[in-house]
Amino acid sequence: MIRDAAQSGAKFEIISSGTKRNLGRSVTANAILDMSDLSGIISYKPEELVLSAKAGTKVAEIEVLLAQHNQALGFEPCDWGPILDAPAGIQTIAGVVAADVCGPRRVKSGSVRDHVIG
């Protein structure tokens, strides 16, 4: 799909759970590339504070795993699903990174992008 779009100049939208689709201007696209099946924790090393997850992994799943080791996401992602007419608890890590969705701890701890880059 990506190769065809690049060759033809077609536009496509990349989504997973779609909870951030109501933010900003609507995307005009010829097709949708759904990444929701690309989910799961790839690697987690609690002693090194390192976690790798696939794009469609639910933030709630990551938070449950971290809580088992008395850890949390430093950027404190807020669940905007209910505010944006989507169910609670379905946002994915890719959507959080793409929209840079952070809670009030952002001022002290940094944004999600700071954590991903760091």
Salt bridges, closest charged atoms under 4 A:
GLU13 OE1 - ARG21 NH2 2.79
GLU76 OE2 - ARG105 NH2 3.35
ASP100 OD2 - ARG106 NH2 3.07
